[in-house]
């Protein structure tokens, strides 16, 4: 089974890239982020024609998450499942076969110290509670998506330039590790210890051309899922060409 995560930066705008990619790569499950459309406007027909069931949670023009699966999707839930009112569509969970899946699009944070930054840290704390309360680490759990956080300097093309800036600040990294301290592991690092692998490149600075990127898209796995994981790759080719997202997909293979 192959499980992929991809921030598509508008599913409708990226449809000419998404459909050929689905048909070529044929991942069994795909986590999408930043779909940027309400559920009624989600482009179901071409995705279903490519062989996928769809569970989506969207809002107009911003945010939005979806799970695509070539197998039956069950027990879908939306949001962080707490008592806090939240108008933003950033979380969707489901079960596919024996996998418990959670697709997340973490708050960006804008810049260190901004109100959005403090919201990001609070949001990650809420995500931690969701994982701890609803995702037992004795099951095959995959928490995936755009976390807008790097783990360490290996995930940053220029660590000094990004030192303690957004995506790379110590409080963000510590908050992400607290989400994982129930037993989740960064699956990519189990197969690639070296740096220089990135999943996001800034459009504004034409960063992709010089591979000036960050690794902020992750597939986090519980021990049973990690034991089944035989490899993880970043599909950098999907970032090339005309009309790409600013993110590349990350694909894990589970035996």
C-alpha positions as CSV (number, residue, x, y, z in Angstrom):
1,X,0.0,0.0,0.0
2,X,1.2,3.5,-0.8
3,X,0.1,6.5,1.2
4,X,0.9,10.0,0.0
5,X,0.5,13.6,1.4
6,X,0.4,16.6,-0.9
7,X,-0.4,20.3,-0.3
8,X,-1.9,21.0,-3.7
9,X,-2.5,24.8,-3.1
10,X,-6.0,24.7,-4.6
11,X,-7.4,21.3,-5.8
12,X,-9.3,22.9,-8.7
13,X,-6.4,24.9,-9.9
14,X,-4.1,21.9,-9.6
15,X,-6.4,19.4,-11.2
16,X,-4.4,19.3,-14.5
17,X,-1.5,18.2,-12.4
18,X,-3.3,16.0,-9.8
19,X,-5.2,13.7,-12.2
20,X,-2.2,12.7,-14.3
21,X,-0.2,12.2,-11.1
22,X,-2.9,9.9,-9.6
23,X,-3.1,7.9,-12.8
24,X,0.7,7.6,-13.1
25,X,1.6,6.9,-9.4
26,X,-1.7,5.2,-8.3
27,X,-1.2,5.7,-4.5
28,X,-3.8,3.9,-2.5
29,X,-4.4,6.8,-0.1
30,X,-3.7,10.5,-0.7
31,X,-3.9,13.2,2.0
32,X,-4.6,16.6,0.4
33,X,-4.2,20.0,2.0
34,X,-5.1,23.6,1.0
35,X,-7.9,22.4,-1.2
36,X,-9.4,25.9,-1.0
37,X,-13.0,25.1,-1.9
38,X,-16.3,24.2,-0.2
39,X,-17.3,20.6,-0.2
40,X,-20.0,21.2,-2.8
41,X,-17.4,22.6,-5.2
42,X,-14.9,19.8,-4.8
43,X,-14.0,18.3,-8.2
44,X,-15.3,14.9,-7.4
45,X,-16.1,13.5,-10.9
46,X,-12.5,13.5,-12.4
47,X,-11.0,12.2,-9.2
48,X,-13.7,9.4,-8.9
49,X,-13.1,8.6,-12.6
50,X,-9.4,8.1,-11.7
51,X,-10.5,5.4,-9.2
52,X,-10.8,7.2,-5.9
53,X,-13.3,7.6,-3.1
54,X,-13.3,11.0,-1.5
55,X,-13.8,12.4,2.0
56,X,-13.4,16.2,2.1
57,X,-13.7,19.1,4.6
58,X,-13.4,22.5,2.9
59,X,-14.1,26.1,3.1
60,X,-14.2,28.9,0.4
61,X,-10.8,30.1,-0.8
62,X,-8.8,29.0,2.2
63,X,-7.5,25.9,4.0
64,X,-9.4,22.6,3.3
65,X,-8.3,19.0,3.6
66,X,-9.3,15.8,1.8
67,X,-8.6,12.1,1.9
68,X,-8.7,10.2,-1.4
69,X,-8.6,6.4,-1.4
70,X,-8.8,3.5,-3.9
71,X,-10.3,1.5,-1.0
72,X,-13.4,2.0,1.1
73,X,-13.3,5.1,3.4
74,X,-15.0,4.6,6.8
75,X,-15.6,6.5,10.0
76,X,-14.9,10.0,8.7
77,X,-14.6,12.8,11.2
78,X,-13.9,16.5,10.7
79,X,-12.1,19.0,12.9
80,X,-10.2,18.7,16.2
81,X,-13.1,17.1,18.1
82,X,-12.9,19.4,21.1
83,X,-15.2,22.1,22.5
84,X,-13.5,25.0,20.9
85,X,-15.4,26.6,18.0
86,X,-13.2,26.6,14.9
87,X,-14.4,27.9,11.5
88,X,-11.2,26.7,9.7
89,X,-11.2,23.4,7.8
90,X,-7.8,21.9,8.8
91,X,-8.4,18.4,10.0
92,X,-10.1,15.3,8.6
93,X,-9.8,11.7,9.9
94,X,-10.9,8.3,8.5
95,X,-10.2,4.6,8.5
96,X,-9.1,2.7,5.4
97,X,-8.6,-1.0,5.9
98,X,-6.5,-1.3,9.0
99,X,-5.1,2.2,8.9
100,X,-6.3,5.0,11.1
101,X,-5.7,8.2,9.1
102,X,-5.5,11.8,10.2
103,X,-4.9,14.5,7.6
104,X,-3.8,17.9,9.0
105,X,-3.0,21.4,7.6
106,X,-1.3,23.2,10.5
107,X,-1.7,26.9,11.0
108,X,1.1,28.8,9.1
109,X,1.9,31.3,11.9
110,X,3.1,34.1,9.6
111,X,6.0,35.2,11.7
112,X,7.4,34.5,15.1
113,X,5.6,36.5,17.8
114,X,2.6,37.4,15.7
115,X,-0.9,36.6,16.9
116,X,-1.1,33.9,14.2
117,X,2.1,32.4,15.7
118,X,0.6,32.0,19.1
119,X,-2.5,30.6,17.5
120,X,-0.3,28.0,15.8
121,X,1.2,26.9,19.0
122,X,-2.2,26.6,20.6
123,X,-3.5,24.7,17.6
124,X,-0.7,22.2,17.8
125,X,-1.6,21.7,21.5
126,X,-5.2,20.9,20.4
127,X,-3.9,18.5,17.8
128,X,-1.8,16.7,20.4
129,X,-4.9,16.2,22.5
130,X,-6.8,14.8,19.5
131,X,-4.1,12.3,18.8
132,X,-3.7,11.3,22.4
133,X,-7.4,10.8,23.0
134,X,-8.5,9.2,19.7
135,X,-5.5,7.5,18.0
136,X,-4.1,4.5,20.0
137,X,-0.5,3.7,19.2
138,X,-1.2,0.0,19.2
139,X,-3.0,0.5,15.9
140,X,-1.6,1.4,12.5
141,X,-1.9,5.2,12.7
142,X,-0.7,7.7,10.0
143,X,-0.9,11.4,10.8
144,X,0.1,13.3,7.7
145,X,0.0,16.6,6.0
146,X,1.5,20.1,5.9
147,X,2.7,20.8,9.4
148,X,4.4,24.1,8.5
149,X,7.3,23.1,10.9
150,X,10.7,21.7,10.3
151,X,12.2,19.2,12.7
152,X,15.8,20.3,12.6
153,X,18.5,22.0,10.5
154,X,18.6,19.0,8.1
155,X,15.2,20.2,6.9
156,X,16.4,23.7,6.0
157,X,18.5,24.7,3.0
158,X,20.1,27.5,5.0
159,X,19.8,27.0,8.7
160,X,21.5,30.2,9.7
161,X,19.2,32.3,7.5
162,X,16.2,30.6,9.0
163,X,17.4,30.4,12.6
164,X,14.5,30.9,15.0
165,X,12.2,32.2,12.2
166,X,8.8,30.9,11.3
167,X,8.7,27.1,10.5
168,X,12.1,26.7,12.3
169,X,11.6,28.3,15.7
170,X,12.3,26.3,18.8
171,X,8.7,26.6,20.2
172,X,7.2,25.3,17.0
173,X,9.5,22.3,16.9
174,X,8.9,21.5,20.5
175,X,5.1,21.8,19.9
176,X,5.4,19.3,17.1
177,X,7.4,16.9,19.1
178,X,4.8,17.0,21.9
179,X,2.2,16.0,19.3
180,X,4.4,13.0,18.6
181,X,5.4,12.0,22.2
182,X,2.5,9.5,22.4
183,X,4.6,7.3,20.0
184,X,4.5,8.8,16.6
185,X,7.7,8.8,14.5
186,X,8.8,10.9,11.5
187,X,8.8,8.0,8.9
188,X,10.9,9.9,6.4
189,X,13.9,10.1,8.7
190,X,13.8,6.3,9.3
191,X,14.9,5.9,5.7
192,X,16.9,9.1,5.0
193,X,19.2,10.4,7.7
194,X,20.9,13.0,5.6
195,X,19.8,16.6,5.0
196,X,19.0,18.3,1.7
197,X,15.5,16.8,1.2
198,X,12.7,19.4,0.9
199,X,9.0,19.4,0.3
200,X,8.3,23.2,-0.1
201,X,10.0,25.9,-2.1
202,X,8.8,29.5,-2.0
203,X,7.3,30.8,-5.3
204,X,8.2,34.4,-4.6
205,X,11.9,33.8,-4.5
206,X,12.0,31.2,-7.2
207,X,13.5,28.9,-4.6
208,X,12.9,25.7,-6.4
209,X,15.4,26.5,-9.1
210,X,18.2,26.6,-6.5
211,X,16.7,23.9,-4.3
212,X,16.3,26.4,-1.5
213,X,13.6,24.6,0.3
214,X,12.2,23.3,3.6
215,X,10.9,20.0,4.6
216,X,7.5,20.8,6.3
217,X,5.3,18.0,4.9
218,X,5.4,14.9,7.0
219,X,4.1,11.3,7.4
220,X,4.1,10.5,11.1
221,X,3.5,6.9,12.0
222,X,2.7,4.8,15.1
223,X,5.0,1.8,15.9
224,X,2.8,-0.8,14.0
225,X,2.6,1.5,10.9
226,X,6.3,2.2,11.1
227,X,7.2,-1.4,11.2
228,X,5.1,-1.9,8.0
229,X,6.8,1.0,6.3
230,X,9.4,-0.1,3.8
231,X,10.3,3.3,2.2
232,X,9.4,7.0,2.0
233,X,10.2,9.3,-0.9
234,X,9.6,12.9,-2.0
235,X,8.3,13.2,-5.5
236,X,10.3,16.2,-6.5
237,X,9.3,15.8,-10.2
238,X,5.7,16.7,-9.3
239,X,7.0,20.2,-8.3
240,X,8.5,20.7,-11.8
241,X,6.8,21.9,-15.0
242,X,4.0,24.3,-15.6
243,X,1.4,25.3,-13.0
244,X,2.8,23.3,-10.0
245,X,1.9,23.6,-6.3
246,X,4.7,25.1,-4.2
247,X,4.8,21.7,-2.4
248,X,5.9,18.2,-3.6
249,X,4.1,15.0,-2.6
250,X,5.6,12.7,0.0
251,X,4.9,9.0,-0.6
252,X,5.3,6.1,1.9
253,X,5.1,2.4,1.0
254,X,3.7,0.1,3.6
255,X,4.0,-3.7,3.3
